[in-house]
Amino acid sequence: MPYKIREFRQAADLSQDDLAKLSGVSRATICGLESGNIEVTTTETLIKIARALGKNVSDIFLM
Amino acid sequence: MPYKIREFRQAADLSQDDLAKLSGVSRATICGLESGNIEVTTTETLIKIARALGKNVSDIFLM
């Protein structure tokens, strides 16, 4: 599952913890999506992460 | 949650049952996503529906 989160997070100079606080998504989920350990997530989670990064879901979920 | 499924399904002259069989997603979920009764779904469900319609997820999930 191609989630493009780490690139945008690092470009915004955010740690996983920072992004977790900003998005309301747990650090474990962010870490899992970035590493590929979590393949399936929900549209709600993607929206929260995308908004926190100032992106659209289509920017961070490349399918 | 803006899911653009009905338009593509009808353009492909598919019933909800047809799309359910093609995608492996239940008709109830397809109906719910089209009507807005189901707001949150999974990336896996979106990929199955998009593929069955010959589209990308970004075509059917406008966020």
Backbone of each chain as nested JSON, in Angstrom:
{
  "chains": [
    {"id": "A", "residues": [
      {"number": 1, "name": "MET", "atoms": {"N": [0.862, -1.199, 0.0], "CA": [0.0, 0.0, 0.0], "C": [0.899, 1.25, 0.0]}},
      {"number": 2, "name": "PRO", "atoms": {"N": [0.846, 1.984, -1.057], "CA": [1.726, 3.145, -1.235], "C": [1.209, 4.396, -0.518]}},
      {"number": 3, "name": "TYR", "atoms": {"N": [1.598, 4.544, 0.742], "CA": [1.242, 5.791, 1.45], "C": [2.467, 6.692, 1.422]}},
      {"number": 4, "name": "LYS", "atoms": {"N": [2.266, 7.873, 0.903], "CA": [3.383, 8.818, 0.827], "C": [3.231, 9.809, 1.994]}},
      {"number": 5, "name": "ILE", "atoms": {"N": [3.625, 9.398, 3.184], "CA": [3.439, 10.222, 4.39], "C": [4.796, 10.708, 4.902]}},
      {"number": 6, "name": "ARG", "atoms": {"N": [5.753, 9.77, 4.984], "CA": [7.061, 10.152, 5.564], "C": [7.681, 11.337, 4.819]}},
      {"number": 7, "name": "GLU", "atoms": {"N": [7.611, 11.286, 3.487], "CA": [8.235, 12.363, 2.68], "C": [7.635, 13.727, 3.052]}},
      {"number": 8, "name": "PHE", "atoms": {"N": [6.307, 13.773, 3.091], "CA": [5.659, 15.059, 3.396], "C": [5.906, 15.459, 4.849]}},
      {"number": 9, "name": "ARG", "atoms": {"N": [5.907, 14.477, 5.745], "CA": [6.123, 14.775, 7.172], "C": [7.516, 15.368, 7.368]}},
      {"number": 10, "name": "GLN", "atoms": {"N": [8.515, 14.732, 6.733], "CA": [9.905, 15.216, 6.909], "C": [10.091, 16.565, 6.218]}},
      {"number": 11, "name": "ALA", "atoms": {"N": [9.411, 16.75, 5.076], "CA": [9.514, 18.048, 4.369], "C": [8.947, 19.159, 5.243]}},
      {"number": 12, "name": "ALA", "atoms": {"N": [7.97, 18.783, 6.086], "CA": [7.377, 19.79, 6.985], "C": [8.132, 19.84, 8.317]}},
      {"number": 13, "name": "ASP", "atoms": {"N": [9.254, 19.085, 8.376], "CA": [10.091, 19.08, 9.582], "C": [9.285, 18.674, 10.828]}},
      {"number": 14, "name": "LEU", "atoms": {"N": [8.459, 17.642, 10.646], "CA": [7.642, 17.128, 11.758], "C": [8.136, 15.739, 12.157]}},
      {"number": 15, "name": "SER", "atoms": {"N": [8.126, 15.488, 13.453], "CA": [8.4, 14.12, 13.914], "C": [7.085, 13.339, 13.818]}},
      {"number": 16, "name": "GLN", "atoms": {"N": [7.163, 12.01, 14.015], "CA": [5.924, 11.23, 14.029], "C": [5.026, 11.695, 15.177]}},
      {"number": 17, "name": "ASP", "atoms": {"N": [5.659, 12.034, 16.295], "CA": [4.887, 12.537, 17.441], "C": [4.168, 13.835, 17.093]}},
      {"number": 18, "name": "ASP", "atoms": {"N": [4.904, 14.737, 16.41], "CA": [4.287, 16.02, 16.014], "C": [3.058, 15.755, 15.147]}},
      {"number": 19, "name": "LEU", "atoms": {"N": [3.249, 14.881, 14.147], "CA": [2.143, 14.595, 13.218], "C": [0.986, 13.913, 13.945]}},
      {"number": 20, "name": "ALA", "atoms": {"N": [1.31, 13.074, 14.916], "CA": [0.26, 12.407, 15.7], "C": [-0.581, 13.443, 16.44]}},
      {"number": 21, "name": "LYS", "atoms": {"N": [0.11, 14.4, 17.061], "CA": [-0.622, 15.441, 17.833], "C": [-1.442, 16.306, 16.885]}},
      {"number": 22, "name": "LEU", "atoms": {"N": [-0.858, 16.659, 15.747], "CA": [-1.555, 17.545, 14.788], "C": [-2.772, 16.869, 14.168]}},
      {"number": 23, "name": "SER", "atoms": {"N": [-2.638, 15.553, 13.909], "CA": [-3.683, 14.864, 13.142], "C": [-4.707, 14.154, 14.023]}},
      {"number": 24, "name": "GLY", "atoms": {"N": [-4.303, 13.843, 15.256], "CA": [-5.199, 13.05, 16.098], "C": [-5.13, 11.571, 15.78]}},
      {"number": 25, "name": "VAL", "atoms": {"N": [-4.174, 11.2, 14.938], "CA": [-3.949, 9.786, 14.606], "C": [-2.78, 9.302, 15.472]}},
      {"number": 26, "name": "SER", "atoms": {"N": [-2.884, 8.071, 15.966], "CA": [-1.834, 7.602, 16.881], "C": [-0.478, 7.489, 16.178]}},
      {"number": 27, "name": "ARG", "atoms": {"N": [0.584, 7.688, 16.961], "CA": [1.947, 7.577, 16.399], "C": [2.162, 6.17, 15.843]}},
      {"number": 28, "name": "ALA", "atoms": {"N": [1.579, 5.184, 16.522], "CA": [1.755, 3.785, 16.075], "C": [1.161, 3.591, 14.682]}},
      {"number": 29, "name": "THR", "atoms": {"N": [0.009, 4.218, 14.441], "CA": [-0.612, 4.093, 13.112], "C": [0.227, 4.814, 12.065]}},
      {"number": 30, "name": "ILE", "atoms": {"N": [0.709, 6.0, 12.405], "CA": [1.555, 6.746, 11.466], "C": [2.818, 5.94, 11.155]}},
      {"number": 31, "name": "CYS", "atoms": {"N": [3.416, 5.391, 12.186], "CA": [4.641, 4.602, 12.016], "C": [4.349, 3.369, 11.151]}},
      {"number": 32, "name": "GLY", "atoms": {"N": [3.226, 2.712, 11.41], "CA": [2.854, 1.515, 10.648], "C": [2.586, 1.811, 9.189]}},
      {"number": 33, "name": "LEU", "atoms": {"N": [1.904, 2.93, 8.927], "CA": [1.61, 3.302, 7.536], "C": [2.895, 3.681, 6.799]}},
      {"number": 34, "name": "GLU", "atoms": {"N": [3.796, 4.366, 7.505], "CA": [5.059, 4.766, 6.863], "C": [5.942, 3.557, 6.585]}},
      {"number": 35, "name": "SER", "atoms": {"N": [5.935, 2.586, 7.487], "CA": [6.833, 1.424, 7.329], "C": [6.219, 0.357, 6.427]}},
      {"number": 36, "name": "GLY", "atoms": {"N": [4.9, 0.435, 6.251], "CA": [4.242, -0.595, 5.446], "C": [3.686, -1.73, 6.29]}},
      {"number": 37, "name": "ASN", "atoms": {"N": [3.967, -1.673, 7.598], "CA": [3.414, -2.716, 8.475], "C": [1.886, -2.64, 8.53]}},
      {"number": 38, "name": "ILE", "atoms": {"N": [1.349, -1.452, 8.384], "CA": [-0.108, -1.293, 8.294], "C": [-0.431, -1.033, 6.826]}},
      {"number": 39, "name": "GLU", "atoms": {"N": [-1.206, -1.948, 6.233], "CA": [-1.513, -1.795, 4.81], "C": [-2.885, -1.16, 4.598]}},
      {"number": 40, "name": "VAL", "atoms": {"N": [-3.842, -1.583, 5.424], "CA": [-5.209, -1.099, 5.243], "C": [-5.553, -0.132, 6.362]}},
      {"number": 41, "name": "THR", "atoms": {"N": [-6.074, 1.015, 5.976], "CA": [-6.53, 1.967, 6.979], "C": [-7.866, 2.524, 6.529]}},
      {"number": 42, "name": "THR", "atoms": {"N": [-8.351, 3.541, 7.209], "CA": [-9.668, 4.076, 6.863], "C": [-9.535, 5.433, 6.175]}},
      {"number": 43, "name": "THR", "atoms": {"N": [-10.601, 5.787, 5.476], "CA": [-10.62, 7.085, 4.811], "C": [-10.519, 8.204, 5.852]}},
      {"number": 44, "name": "GLU", "atoms": {"N": [-11.094, 7.974, 7.021], "CA": [-11.061, 8.983, 8.095], "C": [-9.609, 9.238, 8.536]}},
      {"number": 45, "name": "THR", "atoms": {"N": [-8.849, 8.174, 8.7], "CA": [-7.439, 8.313, 9.099], "C": [-6.652, 9.044, 8.018]}},
      {"number": 46, "name": "LEU", "atoms": {"N": [-6.896, 8.695, 6.762], "CA": [-6.166, 9.346, 5.665], "C": [-6.488, 10.836, 5.599]}},
      {"number": 47, "name": "ILE", "atoms": {"N": [-7.763, 11.168, 5.818], "CA": [-8.159, 12.577, 5.772], "C": [-7.464, 13.356, 6.892]}},
      {"number": 48, "name": "LYS", "atoms": {"N": [-7.443, 12.771, 8.096], "CA": [-6.809, 13.45, 9.235], "C": [-5.326, 13.708, 8.96]}},
      {"number": 49, "name": "ILE", "atoms": {"N": [-4.639, 12.7, 8.426], "CA": [-3.199, 12.845, 8.166], "C": [-2.974, 13.844, 7.033]}},
      {"number": 50, "name": "ALA", "atoms": {"N": [-3.77, 13.716, 5.98], "CA": [-3.597, 14.633, 4.839], "C": [-3.804, 16.072, 5.278]}},
      {"number": 51, "name": "ARG", "atoms": {"N": [-4.866, 16.314, 6.037], "CA": [-5.156, 17.691, 6.49], "C": [-4.022, 18.223, 7.358]}},
      {"number": 52, "name": "ALA", "atoms": {"N": [-3.51, 17.358, 8.252], "CA": [-2.437, 17.818, 9.146], "C": [-1.178, 18.186, 8.356]}},
      {"number": 53, "name": "LEU", "atoms": {"N": [-1.013, 17.547, 7.186], "CA": [0.148, 17.83, 6.339], "C": [-0.161, 18.911, 5.303]}},
      {"number": 54, "name": "GLY", "atoms": {"N": [-1.409, 19.378, 5.303], "CA": [-1.798, 20.389, 4.317], "C": [-1.895, 19.828, 2.909]}},
      {"number": 55, "name": "LYS", "atoms": {"N": [-2.23, 18.546, 2.832], "CA": [-2.304, 17.871, 1.523], "C": [-3.708, 17.305, 1.303]}},
      {"number": 56, "name": "ASN", "atoms": {"N": [-3.941, 16.802, 0.066], "CA": [-5.152, 16.027, -0.227], "C": [-4.839, 14.556, -0.007]}},
      {"number": 57, "name": "VAL", "atoms": {"N": [-5.897, 13.775, 0.192], "CA": [-5.705, 12.324, 0.345], "C": [-5.002, 11.774, -0.9]}},
      {"number": 58, "name": "SER", "atoms": {"N": [-5.37, 12.281, -2.069], "CA": [-4.758, 11.763, -3.309], "C": [-3.247, 12.03, -3.374]}},
      {"number": 59, "name": "ASP", "atoms": {"N": [-2.765, 12.984, -2.529], "CA": [-1.316, 13.222, -2.485], "C": [-0.607, 12.146, -1.664]}},
      {"number": 60, "name": "ILE", "atoms": {"N": [-1.297, 11.659, -0.619], "CA": [-0.616, 10.733, 0.3], "C": [-1.017, 9.277, 0.08]}},
      {"number": 61, "name": "PHE", "atoms": {"N": [-2.046, 9.044, -0.757], "CA": [-2.477, 7.663, -1.006], "C": [-2.492, 7.464, -2.519]}},
      {"number": 62, "name": "LEU", "atoms": {"N": [-1.468, 6.799, -3.03], "CA": [-1.186, 6.765, -4.472], "C": [-1.773, 5.536, -5.128]}},
      {"number": 63, "name": "MET", "atoms": {"N": [-3.096, 5.385, -5.12], "CA": [-3.705, 4.215, -5.772], "C": [-4.742, 4.662, -6.759]}}
    ]},
    {"id": "B", "residues": [
      {"number": 1, "name": "MET", "atoms": {"N": [-18.801, 12.512, 3.057], "CA": [-17.677, 11.811, 2.353], "C": [-18.025, 11.682, 0.86]}},
      {"number": 2, "name": "PRO", "atoms": {"N": [-17.275, 12.363, 0.057], "CA": [-17.556, 12.43, -1.385], "C": [-17.023, 11.207, -2.139]}},
      {"number": 3, "name": "TYR", "atoms": {"N": [-17.855, 10.189, -2.232], "CA": [-17.451, 9.038, -3.052], "C": [-18.157, 9.153, -4.397]}},
      {"number": 4, "name": "LYS", "atoms": {"N": [-17.412, 9.159, -5.42], "CA": [-17.982, 9.283, -6.761], "C": [-17.992, 7.884, -7.367]}},
      {"number": 5, "name": "ILE", "atoms": {"N": [-19.001, 7.08, -6.98], "CA": [-19.096, 5.681, -7.412], "C": [-20.293, 5.51, -8.356]}},
      {"number": 6, "name": "ARG", "atoms": {"N": [-21.439, 6.055, -7.932], "CA": [-22.666, 5.849, -8.741], "C": [-22.457, 6.318, -10.184]}},
      {"number": 7, "name": "GLU", "atoms": {"N": [-21.829, 7.499, -10.347], "CA": [-21.656, 8.05, -11.704], "C": [-20.875, 7.069, -12.588]}},
      {"number": 8, "name": "PHE", "atoms": {"N": [-19.779, 6.571, -12.053], "CA": [-18.942, 5.66, -12.843], "C": [-19.639, 4.31, -13.047]}},
      {"number": 9, "name": "ARG", "atoms": {"N": [-20.367, 3.861, -12.016], "CA": [-21.069, 2.571, -12.134], "C": [-22.124, 2.657, -13.237]}},
      {"number": 10, "name": "GLN", "atoms": {"N": [-22.907, 3.743, -13.215], "CA": [-23.967, 3.899, -14.224], "C": [-23.369, 4.112, -15.609]}},
      {"number": 11, "name": "ALA", "atoms": {"N": [-22.261, 4.854, -15.708], "CA": [-21.594, 5.069, -16.994], "C": [-21.127, 3.728, -17.571]}},
      {"number": 12, "name": "ALA", "atoms": {"N": [-20.827, 2.805, -16.667], "CA": [-20.381, 1.474, -17.125], "C": [-21.569, 0.529, -17.278]}},
      {"number": 13, "name": "ASP", "atoms": {"N": [-22.791, 1.094, -17.091], "CA": [-24.032, 0.317, -17.23], "C": [-24.03, -0.922, -16.315]}},
      {"number": 14, "name": "LEU", "atoms": {"N": [-23.597, -0.689, -15.086], "CA": [-23.565, -1.76, -14.086], "C": [-24.6, -1.486, -13.0]}},
      {"number": 15, "name": "SER", "atoms": {"N": [-25.26, -2.542, -12.547], "CA": [-26.135, -2.391, -11.386], "C": [-25.248, -2.489, -10.137]}},
      {"number": 16, "name": "GLN", "atoms": {"N": [-25.833, -2.216, -8.97], "CA": [-25.049, -2.357, -7.734], "C": [-24.658, -3.829, -7.556]}},
      {"number": 17, "name": "ASP", "atoms": {"N": [-25.564, -4.722, -7.944], "CA": [-25.248, -6.157, -7.849], "C": [-24.073, -6.521, -8.747]}},
      {"number": 18, "name": "ASP", "atoms": {"N": [-24.093, -5.984, -9.992], "CA": [-22.978, -6.248, -10.912], "C": [-21.655, -5.795, -10.282]}},
      {"number": 19, "name": "LEU", "atoms": {"N": [-21.662, -4.574, -9.79], "CA": [-20.422, -4.014, -9.2], "C": [-20.004, -4.811, -7.97]}},
      {"number": 20, "name": "ALA", "atoms": {"N": [-20.975, -5.272, -7.188], "CA": [-20.658, -6.083, -6.002], "C": [-19.933, -7.36, -6.434]}},
      {"number": 21, "name": "LYS", "atoms": {"N": [-20.467, -8.003, -7.474], "CA": [-19.843, -9.269, -7.941], "C": [-18.457, -8.999, -8.504]}},
      {"number": 22, "name": "LEU", "atoms": {"N": [-18.34, -7.921, -9.285], "CA": [-17.051, -7.592, -9.915], "C": [-15.982, -7.22, -8.892]}},
      {"number": 23, "name": "SER", "atoms": {"N": [-16.423, -6.505, -7.845], "CA": [-15.442, -5.93, -6.897], "C": [-15.189, -6.814, -5.682]}},
      {"number": 24, "name": "GLY", "atoms": {"N": [-16.172, -7.665, -5.384], "CA": [-16.034, -8.451, -4.153], "C": [-16.441, -7.657, -2.922]}},
      {"number": 25, "name": "VAL", "atoms": {"N": [-17.004, -6.477, -3.15], "CA": [-17.508, -5.649, -2.049], "C": [-19.02, -5.862, -1.977]}},
      {"number": 26, "name": "SER", "atoms": {"N": [-19.567, -5.921, -0.779], "CA": [-21.0, -6.226, -0.658], "C": [-21.857, -5.122, -1.271]}},
      {"number": 27, "name": "ARG", "atoms": {"N": [-23.033, -5.511, -1.757], "CA": [-23.953, -4.536, -2.362], "C": [-24.353, -3.501, -1.301]}},
      {"number": 28, "name": "ALA", "atoms": {"N": [-24.498, -3.959, -0.073], "CA": [-24.904, -3.047, 1.005], "C": [-23.86, -1.948, 1.199]}},
      {"number": 29, "name": "THR", "atoms": {"N": [-22.586, -2.323, 1.108], "CA": [-21.528, -1.311, 1.271], "C": [-21.539, -0.347, 0.085]}},
      {"number": 30, "name": "ILE", "atoms": {"N": [-21.689, -0.886, -1.117], "CA": [-21.749, -0.034, -2.31], "C": [-22.931, 0.928, -2.203]}},
      {"number": 31, "name": "CYS", "atoms": {"N": [-24.086, 0.4, -1.811], "CA": [-25.294, 1.214, -1.67], "C": [-25.053, 2.296, -0.606]}},
      {"number": 32, "name": "GLY", "atoms": {"N": [-24.464, 1.926, 0.505], "CA": [-24.213, 2.87, 1.592], "C": [-23.248, 3.975, 1.206]}},
      {"number": 33, "name": "LEU", "atoms": {"N": [-22.209, 3.594, 0.473], "CA": [-21.229, 4.6, 0.04], "C": [-21.861, 5.558, -0.979]}},
      {"number": 34, "name": "GLU", "atoms": {"N": [-22.705, 4.994, -1.857], "CA": [-23.343, 5.836, -2.87], "C": [-24.352, 6.797, -2.232]}},
      {"number": 35, "name": "SER", "atoms": {"N": [-25.057, 6.314, -1.217], "CA": [-26.111, 7.142, -0.613], "C": [-25.556, 8.088, 0.439]}},
      {"number": 36, "name": "GLY", "atoms": {"N": [-24.355, 7.79, 0.902], "CA": [-23.779, 8.628, 1.957], "C": [-24.07, 8.073, 3.345]}},
      {"number": 37, "name": "ASN", "atoms": {"N": [-24.855, 6.992, 3.41], "CA": [-25.114, 6.381, 4.722], "C": [-23.835, 5.82, 5.331]}},
      {"number": 38, "name": "ILE", "atoms": {"N": [-22.94, 5.362, 4.493], "CA": [-21.618, 4.917, 4.969], "C": [-20.626, 6.015, 4.623]}},
      {"number": 39, "name": "GLU", "atoms": {"N": [-20.009, 6.588, 5.661], "CA": [-19.077, 7.695, 5.425], "C": [-17.622, 7.219, 5.439]}},
      {"number": 40, "name": "VAL", "atoms": {"N": [-17.338, 6.32, 6.376], "CA": [-15.944, 5.874, 6.516], "C": [-15.823, 4.454, 5.998]}},
      {"number": 41, "name": "THR", "atoms": {"N": [-14.831, 4.238, 5.144], "CA": [-14.59, 2.881, 4.662], "C": [-13.096, 2.642, 4.666]}},
      {"number": 42, "name": "THR", "atoms": {"N": [-12.671, 1.544, 4.119], "CA": [-11.232, 1.242, 4.151], "C": [-10.59, 1.431, 2.784]}},
      {"number": 43, "name": "THR", "atoms": {"N": [-9.288, 1.589, 2.816], "CA": [-8.538, 1.732, 1.568], "C": [-8.713, 0.463, 0.717]}},
      {"number": 44, "name": "GLU", "atoms": {"N": [-8.823, -0.664, 1.368], "CA": [-8.983, -1.94, 0.645], "C": [-10.304, -1.934, -0.131]}},
      {"number": 45, "name": "THR", "atoms": {"N": [-11.369, -1.484, 0.497], "CA": [-12.676, -1.418, -0.174], "C": [-12.619, -0.447, -1.348]}},
      {"number": 46, "name": "LEU", "atoms": {"N": [-11.994, 0.697, -1.147], "CA": [-11.901, 1.687, -2.228], "C": [-11.108, 1.134, -3.413]}},
      {"number": 47, "name": "ILE", "atoms": {"N": [-10.043, 0.419, -3.126], "CA": [-9.217, -0.147, -4.206], "C": [-10.026, -1.181, -4.996]}},
      {"number": 48, "name": "LYS", "atoms": {"N": [-10.78, -2.039, -4.287], "CA": [-11.583, -3.061, -4.967], "C": [-12.615, -2.409, -5.886]}},
      {"number": 49, "name": "ILE", "atoms": {"N": [-13.286, -1.373, -5.392], "CA": [-14.322, -0.715, -6.19], "C": [-13.699, 0.02, -7.37]}},
      {"number": 50, "name": "ALA", "atoms": {"N": [-12.608, 0.736, -7.095], "CA": [-11.955, 1.499, -8.17], "C": [-11.493, 0.555, -9.281]}},
      {"number": 51, "name": "ARG", "atoms": {"N": [-10.874, -0.529, -8.886], "CA": [-10.366, -1.485, -9.893], "C": [-11.509, -2.07, -10.718]}},
      {"number": 52, "name": "ALA", "atoms": {"N": [-12.623, -2.403, -10.035], "CA": [-13.761, -3.001, -10.75], "C": [-14.34, -2.011, -11.754]}},
      {"number": 53, "name": "LEU", "atoms": {"N": [-14.188, -0.717, -11.464], "CA": [-14.699, 0.319, -12.36], "C": [-13.629, 0.771, -13.363]}},
      {"number": 54, "name": "GLY", "atoms": {"N": [-12.418, 0.212, -13.226], "CA": [-11.328, 0.616, -14.114], "C": [-10.824, 2.013, -13.822]}},
      {"number": 55, "name": "LYS", "atoms": {"N": [-10.932, 2.393, -12.561], "CA": [-10.527, 3.755, -12.151], "C": [-9.426, 3.684, -11.085]}},
      {"number": 56, "name": "ASN", "atoms": {"N": [-8.88, 4.858, -10.752], "CA": [-7.99, 4.98, -9.602], "C": [-8.814, 5.375, -8.383]}},
      {"number": 57, "name": "VAL", "atoms": {"N": [-8.281, 5.108, -7.198], "CA": [-8.985, 5.519, -5.98], "C": [-9.217, 7.028, -6.009]}},
      {"number": 58, "name": "SER", "atoms": {"N": [-8.219, 7.785, -6.511], "CA": [-8.376, 9.255, -6.512], "C": [-9.524, 9.707, -7.421]}},
      {"number": 59, "name": "ASP", "atoms": {"N": [-9.971, 8.804, -8.328], "CA": [-11.123, 9.166, -9.167], "C": [-12.427, 9.041, -8.384]}},
      {"number": 60, "name": "ILE", "atoms": {"N": [-12.476, 8.054, -7.483], "CA": [-13.747, 7.776, -6.807], "C": [-13.81, 8.331, -5.392]}},
      {"number": 61, "name": "PHE", "atoms": {"N": [-12.651, 8.804, -4.878], "CA": [-12.635, 9.357, -3.513], "C": [-12.044, 10.752, -3.596]}},
      {"number": 62, "name": "LEU", "atoms": {"N": [-12.918, 11.756, -3.527], "CA": [-12.517, 13.122, -3.875], "C": [-12.137, 13.92, -2.636]}},
      {"number": 63, "name": "MET", "atoms": {"N": [-11.059, 13.522, -1.957], "CA": [-10.66, 14.302, -0.767], "C": [-9.198, 14.682, -0.891]}}
    ]}
  ]
}
